[in-house]
Amino acid sequence: MSQIPGLPSVSVVICSYAEERWDLLIGAIDSLRPQTHSPQQTIVVVDYNVELYKRLIFSVPDVVIVENTGPKGLSGARNTGAGVANAEIVAFLDDDAEADPDWLERLAAMYDDDDVLAVGGSVQPAWDAGRPRYFAEELDWIVGCTYHGLPKVAAEVRNVIGANMSFRADVLKRVGGFNPELGRQDAQPLGCEETELCIRAVIGAPGSRVVYEPAAVVHHHVPRERGTLKYMLARSWSEGISKARVSRLVGHKRALGPERRYVRQVLPRAVFAGIRDAVRGNDLAGLGRSAMVMAVLATTALGYVRGRRLPPAPAQQETRQPAPDDLWREVQ
């Protein structure tokens, strides 16, 4: 175990909820051991699964194992892990992802600027059965991965990607952590909790930045069923609902700015590219990719409209964001 002098210390949090993902979880933990900048702590938070917690306690002695003490779900589990972390930076890795050996080094190096509040990296899909030919790279956000259209060099962004992200520990404490009204609940494909947190963090610190460093790479396992039409549309619908929830909290402009550019610039190019490939005879599956892009866009838009019509969650009726001190106290 070695840490690079001059780089901030990092605690890594992995949240897990299902014993069926055991092999993937162990792969995620193992990927942290050869890091060129070793984590000060590796923390696994178990989301209300006693059997998984017991198995980890007896199987992984060099990792901090804790149970989620917050609301059930990914946001509550992440807040629990952040409350246990004792390093300057708290990084989050999905339990079905594996990090490149220089992952933490790349993330930590970006914090040499005091104005940087959060740093995220690239999430590359590791397809179980290969990428379906109708699944355009512009839609990789559906499987929690970096999609075509994001910056190819380090750049300021609105938010990081959940499977590969890090925050200054004091920033998480200041803003009260992740909003438990957002994020995955068991296997339900809701999300956007990291988007809302990044927006909230920047609002509270004018002049600060969230940075995307594509050289900090993790590989995200994608099972066969997540490449099916059924999952793609279900995830798109959930994304629309999630974006509607975020827009209630932070306003439409902050919640949907990058999405407008994505819809106006990235998706039309994807549709035309698919049609072009089919017409030229190089790739008849291009028509399928174009059709899927349009179907996903329509389904996401419908989900957003539906989400806007749903009544606000109880925590959203009184305030736009949880009280930082109260929420942080809950996870401790």
N, C-alpha and C positions, 0 to 999 in steps of 0.2 A: 504494500500500500504506500503510495507516494503522491504528494501534492506538489504542484509547481509553484515555486516561490513567486510572490507578486500577484497571484490570482486569488480571488476570494474563495473561501471555503463553501462547499455545496453539500446540502442534504438532498437526497433523492427520495421522492415519495412515489410508491406504486400502490394503486388501489385495486383490490380484487374482490369478487363477490361469488364466484362459482368454482367449485372443486373440479368441475369438468375441464377447466382451463389450466389445470395444474402444470402440465408440461410447458405451456406457453409462459406461465408465470415464472417457472424456474429458469426458462431461457432468458426472460427479461432480467432477472436477478443476476444470472451468470454473466450477462453482457456488461455489467457494471464492474466486475472484478478486474478486468484488464485495462480499465480506463487510464489514459496517460495522466489525467488529473483526477486522482481517486476521490470518491465521495467521502465526506467526513462521516456521514451516516447513510445507510440504506434503510428506509422505513417502508414496511408493507402494512397497509391498512385494510383490514378485513371488514367488509360491509355486511354485518349481521349474518354470519355463517359460522356457527360454533365449530362444526367439524373441520372446516378449512383452517380456522384459527388454531385448533389443536394440532393439526397435521403440520402446519408451518412451525409452530413452537418446537416440535420435536425433530424437524427435518432441516431447518435452516438456522443454526445457532449464531451465525455471525451477522444476522439481520435483526433490526428492531421490529418486532411484530406487535401491533396494537389493534384493538377493535374500534370500529367507528363509534364515537360517543355523540355524534350529532344526528340530524335527521337522516333516515335511510336514503341512500342514493350517492351518486358520484360527488356532488358538491359537498355533502356532509362528510364523506370520507376524506376528501382532499383537505378540508378544513381541519379535520382531526390530525392528519399527517403534518400539516403546517404548524399546528400547535405543539407537536412533539419535536419538530426540527430545531437544531441548535446552531446551524451554520448561517453565514451571511446571505447565502442564496438558497432558495428552495426550488428544486427542479422536479418536474413531474413526467413520469414515463408510464405509458399504458402497460397493463399486465400482459398484453399480447403483442408487444413490440420489443425489438432488440436494438441496442444502441451501438453505433460504430465506436471503436476504441478511443477516438479523440472527441467524442460527443461533448463531454463536460468541459474539456479544455476550450473547445470552440465557443460554447455558451459563455463560460466564465470570462473569457478574454474580452467580450463585448461590454463588460461592466466597468471598463476603465474610464468611462464617461459617467459622471455622477448624475447626469440627466436621464440616463437609461434606467427605466423602472422594470422592464421585463424583456426577455430575449427568448425567441422561439427558433426552432430549426425545421429542416426539411423532414417530411414523413413519406417514405417511399413504400408503395404497396408490395407485399410479398404474397402473391396470389397462390392459393392452394392448388388450383387447377388451371392456372394460366388466365390471363386477362381475356374476358369475353370480347369477341370482335366488335360487338355493338357498344362497348363501354368506352366512350371517349375519355381521354386523359383530362379534358376540361371538367369532367364529372367526378374526379377522384375524391373530392370533398365528401361525397356520399359514403365512402368507406374510411373517412377520417384521415385522408392523406393529402399531401401537397398536390394541387391541381395546376394544370397548364394555365398560365396567366399570372401567376405570382412572380415576384422579382427573382432574377437569376443571380443577383449579387446582394450583399448585405444592404438592407434598406429599412427605412421607417415604415411601419404598417399600423393599421388600427388595432389588430389583435393577433395573438399567437394561436397555434393549433394545439388542441388539448393533448394530443399524444406525445408532444415534444415541446415543452415550454418550461420557463423558469421565471422567478420573480425575486426581487429583493425581499428578504424576510420582513423588514420593517414596512415595506409597502403593503404586503398582505395584512399585517397587523393594523396598519392605519386605515385601510378601506374595509376591514371586517371580513376578509376572505371571500369565498365564492357564495353567491346567493343560492340557498337551498331550494328555492322555488324553481330553479333552472337546473338543467343537466339530467343525465340518465338516471332512471329509476329502474333497477334490475336490468332487464334486457330491452326496455322501451327506448327507441332511438331518438330521444330528445337531446338537445344540446344547447350551445351558445352561452354556457355559463362563463367560459373564458373570455368571450367577446364582451359581455357585460362588465366583467371585472376589469379588463384592460381599459375600457372606456371610462369607467368610474375612477380608476387610478390616475389617468391623465387629467381628467376634469379637476381632481383634487390637487394636482401639482402642475400648474401652468408652465409651459416650456419643457416639460418632460417628454420622453419618447418611449415607444415600444418598438423593438427592433427584430427583424427577421434575418437570421443568418443561415442561408441554405447549405453552408458547409458543415453545419452541425446536424448529422444525419441519424435517423432511426428508421428501422424497417418494420412496418406494421403488417401483421398477419391478416390476410383477408380470406376467410373461408368461402367455399364455393357458393353457398346460399346468398352471400352478400353481392354476388354478381347477377342475381336473378332480377327479372322485371318486377316481381312482387316486392322484393326488398328495396330496390331502387326507388320505386314510387312511394313505399311506406316511409322511407327515410326522407324523401323530398317533402312529403306532406308534413312530417314532424319538424323538418327544418323551417318550413313556413310558419308553423305555429310557434316555434321557438323564437324566430325573428320577431314575430308580433309581440311576444312577451317582453323581449328586450326593448323594443320600441316604446312600450309603455313606461319602461324604467328610465330610459336615457333620451328619448325623443327620436323621431323618424330620421332626421338628418344624420345623427351620430350612428344610429343602428344600421342604416342601409346605404351609406355613402359608397363603400367599395362594391356592394352588390349592384348598384346602378351601373358602374363602369363595367362590371363583369357581364351584365345583361346586354349592355349597349355595344360592347366591343369584343369580348372574348367569345361569347356564345354564337353570335352571328358568323364569326370566322370559323367556328367549329362546324356549324351547319353547312356553310358553303364548301368547306374542305371535304366533308363527307360526300356531298353531292358531286364535287369535282372528281374525287377518287372513283366514284361509281361510274360516272359518265366516261371517264378515260379508260375504264376497264381494268384499272390496276387493283381495285379493291371494291367488290360489289357490296361488302359489308358496310361501306361508307354510308349507304342509304339508311341502314339500321342505326348507325351512330347519329346521323342527323335527326332521325325520327326520335331517338331516345333523348337527345338534347332538348327537343321541343316538348316532349312529354314530361320530362323532369321540370322544365321551366314552368309549364302550365300547372303541374301538380303543386310545386312549391308556392306559386302565386295563389292558388286556391287555399292552400294551408294557411298562408298569411292572412287572407281575407277571413277565413274561419277563426283564426286566432284573435284577430282584432274584434270579433263579435263575441268572443267568450268573455264572461265576467272576470275581472282581475282576481288573481289569487289573493287570499287574505292578507299576506305580507305586503302586497302591492297597493292595497286600498288606502293605507295611511301615509305612505312615504315612497319616494322613488328608489330608495336604497336602504338596506339594513343599517342600523346604528352600529358603527365600527366597534366600539368598546363592548357592546352587548353581545354581538355575534362572536367576537374573539373570545370573550369570557366563556361562552358555551363550549368551545372546543378544548378549553383547558380544564 
